[in-house]
Amino acid sequence: MEERNYEELKEIAIKEGATLFGVGDVSDLPVEFMRESAWKGLSYGISMAVRLSKAILEDIVDHPTKVYFYHYRQLNIFLDQLAIKITNFIQNKGYRALPIPASQVIDWQNQRGHLSHKEVARRAGLGWIGRNNLLVTPQYGAQVRLVTVLTDYPLKVDTPLNQDCGDCYACLSVCPAGAIKERKEDFDHIACYKKLDEFRKKYNIGHHICGVCVKVCGGKR
């Protein structure tokens, strides 16, 4: 049953426009800033990704552009709508599902939302956490946006990838904040946030985004 449910959901997600789909075990991953009764027992994390436009990323040099901001915002809306469709499908089957907003940051200083979409994606086998502190996929690098649906709907669980960035250091030299280090554990969250806030004010962009390291992390496609 788990395999059938998985394939059915994956088919729906891909048909609706998702680029990548996976399921991870999130039974030990609490949802912050939300009542436990909302997420308790939802041990499957459905991770879906959509690919960013390479053409829009190519326009980025050393700061985010207004068209990148618009693209970023529209992809988040698309992902939220996709998560709602998956949620409705699961609920119609008689199970519980909780869509986590694609880009709702609750704690800006520490860059935290209700949960880590990239950690769910890692557990779902979509990629690994790179030196740039983003999910890096084998196919598209960091050039994806993510959304998560938590559920108790019985699903096959994917295996996390046994990969990392290896000898690729392309993001280190381009990071305008100097936040990216050789070891991913040394990523400077504060420096990154300060630079994003500077970009937001200087270029009148209504979000804390950058895109510089995303542009150079393109995967194999």
C-alpha positions as CSV (number, residue, x, y, z in Angstrom):
1,M,0.0,0.0,0.0
2,E,2.8,2.4,0.9
3,E,4.4,2.0,-2.5
4,R,1.1,2.6,-4.4
5,N,0.2,5.6,-2.3
6,Y,3.7,7.0,-2.9
7,E,3.5,6.6,-6.7
8,E,0.0,8.0,-6.9
9,L,1.1,11.2,-5.0
10,K,4.3,11.5,-7.0
11,E,2.3,11.3,-10.3
12,I,-0.1,14.0,-9.1
13,A,2.8,16.3,-8.0
14,I,4.8,15.9,-11.2
15,K,1.6,16.4,-13.3
16,E,0.9,19.6,-11.4
17,G,4.4,20.9,-12.1
18,A,6.7,19.7,-9.4
19,T,10.3,19.0,-10.6
20,L,11.3,16.7,-7.8
21,F,9.3,14.6,-5.3
22,G,10.4,12.5,-2.3
23,V,9.2,11.3,1.1
24,G,11.3,11.3,4.3
25,D,10.8,10.0,7.9
26,V,10.3,13.1,10.0
27,S,9.0,11.4,13.1
28,D,11.7,13.0,15.2
29,L,11.5,16.5,13.6
30,P,9.4,18.9,15.6
31,V,7.5,21.8,14.0
32,E,8.4,25.0,15.7
33,F,6.1,28.0,16.5
34,M,3.1,25.7,16.1
35,R,0.9,23.7,18.6
36,E,2.1,20.1,19.0
37,S,-1.5,18.9,18.4
38,A,-1.2,20.1,14.8
39,W,1.8,18.1,13.8
40,K,2.0,15.2,16.3
41,G,1.7,11.8,14.6
42,L,2.5,13.2,11.1
43,S,5.6,11.1,10.6
44,Y,5.9,11.3,6.8
45,G,7.4,14.4,5.2
46,I,6.5,14.9,1.6
47,S,9.1,17.1,-0.1
48,M,8.5,18.7,-3.4
49,A,10.8,21.0,-5.4
50,V,10.4,23.2,-8.4
51,R,13.3,24.4,-10.6
52,L,14.3,28.0,-10.8
53,S,14.7,29.7,-14.2
54,K,18.3,29.5,-15.4
55,A,17.8,32.6,-17.6
56,I,16.7,34.7,-14.6
57,L,19.6,33.4,-12.5
58,E,22.0,34.4,-15.3
59,D,20.9,38.0,-14.9
60,I,22.3,38.0,-11.3
61,V,25.9,39.3,-10.9
62,D,26.6,40.4,-7.3
63,H,23.1,41.1,-5.9
64,P,19.5,40.0,-6.4
65,T,17.5,41.5,-9.2
66,K,13.9,42.6,-9.1
67,V,12.9,40.0,-11.7
68,Y,14.6,37.3,-9.5
69,F,12.5,38.6,-6.5
70,Y,9.3,38.3,-8.6
71,H,10.2,34.8,-9.8
72,Y,11.1,33.7,-6.3
73,R,7.8,35.0,-5.0
74,Q,5.7,33.4,-7.7
75,L,7.5,30.0,-7.2
76,N,6.6,30.2,-3.5
77,I,3.0,30.8,-4.4
78,F,3.0,27.9,-6.9
79,L,4.5,25.6,-4.3
80,D,2.0,26.6,-1.6
81,Q,-0.8,25.8,-4.1
82,L,0.8,22.5,-4.9
83,A,1.0,21.6,-1.2
84,I,-2.7,22.5,-0.8
85,K,-3.6,20.2,-3.7
86,I,-1.6,17.3,-2.2
87,T,-3.1,18.0,1.2
88,N,-6.7,17.9,-0.1
89,F,-6.0,14.6,-1.9
90,I,-4.7,13.1,1.3
91,Q,-7.6,14.4,3.4
92,N,-10.1,13.1,0.9
93,K,-8.5,9.7,1.6
94,G,-9.3,10.1,5.3
95,Y,-5.9,10.9,6.6
96,R,-4.3,14.1,8.1
97,A,-2.0,16.4,6.2
98,L,-0.3,19.7,7.2
99,P,1.1,21.9,4.4
100,I,4.0,24.0,5.6
101,P,4.4,27.4,3.8
102,A,7.2,27.4,1.3
103,S,8.7,30.7,2.5
104,Q,7.2,31.8,5.8
105,V,10.1,32.9,8.0
106,I,9.1,33.3,11.7
107,D,12.5,34.1,13.1
108,W,14.4,36.3,10.6
109,Q,17.5,36.8,12.7
110,N,18.1,33.0,12.8
111,Q,16.4,32.4,9.5
112,R,14.0,29.8,10.8
113,G,10.5,28.9,9.8
114,H,8.1,26.2,11.1
115,L,10.6,23.6,10.0
116,S,13.6,23.2,7.7
117,H,12.3,22.4,4.2
118,K,15.9,21.5,3.2
119,E,16.2,19.0,6.0
120,V,13.0,17.3,5.0
121,A,14.2,17.2,1.4
122,R,17.5,15.7,2.5
123,R,15.7,13.0,4.4
124,A,13.5,12.5,1.3
125,G,16.6,11.8,-0.8
126,L,16.4,14.9,-3.0
127,G,19.9,16.1,-2.2
128,W,22.3,17.2,0.6
129,I,23.0,20.3,2.6
130,G,25.8,22.1,0.8
131,R,28.5,24.6,1.8
132,N,26.1,27.3,0.8
133,N,23.7,26.1,3.6
134,L,21.1,25.3,0.9
135,L,19.7,22.0,-0.4
136,V,21.9,20.8,-3.3
137,T,20.4,18.3,-5.7
138,P,22.4,16.1,-8.1
139,Q,20.3,17.3,-11.1
140,Y,19.9,21.1,-10.5
141,G,22.3,22.0,-7.7
142,A,20.8,24.6,-5.4
143,Q,18.6,26.0,-8.2
144,V,15.3,24.8,-6.7
145,R,12.6,26.0,-4.3
146,L,11.0,23.6,-1.8
147,V,7.7,22.9,0.0
148,T,6.7,20.3,2.6
149,V,3.5,18.5,3.5
150,L,3.5,16.5,6.7
151,T,1.1,13.5,6.9
152,D,0.1,10.2,8.5
153,Y,-0.8,8.9,5.0
154,P,1.1,5.6,4.7
155,L,3.9,6.1,2.2
156,K,7.2,4.5,1.1
157,V,10.1,6.4,2.5
158,D,13.1,7.4,0.4
159,T,16.7,6.9,1.4
160,P,18.9,10.0,2.0
161,L,21.7,10.4,-0.6
162,N,25.2,9.6,0.5
163,Q,26.7,12.6,-1.3
164,D,28.2,16.0,-0.6
165,C,29.7,18.9,-2.5
166,G,33.0,17.1,-2.8
167,D,35.7,19.2,-4.4
168,C,33.3,21.9,-5.7
169,Y,34.0,25.3,-4.0
170,A,32.3,27.5,-6.6
171,C,30.1,29.3,-4.1
172,L,32.9,30.4,-1.7
173,S,34.5,33.0,-3.9
174,V,31.2,34.6,-5.1
175,C,29.4,34.9,-1.8
176,P,29.0,38.7,-1.3
177,A,28.9,38.2,2.5
178,G,31.8,35.9,2.9
179,A,29.5,33.6,4.8
180,I,30.3,30.4,3.0
181,K,33.3,28.4,4.3
182,E,35.1,25.2,3.3
183,R,33.2,23.3,6.0
184,K,29.5,23.6,5.8
185,E,29.4,23.6,9.6
186,D,31.1,26.9,9.6
187,F,28.5,28.7,7.5
188,D,28.1,32.2,8.9
189,H,24.3,32.7,9.3
190,I,24.7,36.2,10.8
191,A,26.9,37.5,8.0
192,C,24.5,36.1,5.5
193,Y,21.5,37.7,7.1
194,K,23.1,41.1,7.4
195,K,24.0,41.0,3.7
196,L,20.4,40.0,2.8
197,D,19.1,42.9,4.8
198,E,21.5,45.2,3.1
199,F,20.3,44.0,-0.3
200,R,16.6,44.4,0.7
201,K,17.1,48.0,1.7
202,K,19.6,49.1,-1.0
203,Y,17.8,47.6,-4.0
204,N,14.3,48.0,-2.7
205,I,13.6,44.3,-2.8
206,G,10.8,43.2,-0.5
207,H,12.4,40.0,0.8
208,H,15.7,38.8,2.3
209,I,17.1,37.1,-0.8
210,C,20.4,37.0,-2.7
211,G,20.7,34.3,-5.5
212,V,24.4,34.8,-6.1
213,C,25.5,31.4,-4.7
214,V,22.4,29.7,-6.2
215,K,23.5,30.9,-9.7
216,V,26.8,29.1,-9.6
217,C,25.4,25.9,-8.1
218,G,23.7,24.4,-11.1
219,G,24.0,20.6,-10.8
220,K,24.2,18.4,-13.9
221,R,21.2,19.8,-16.0
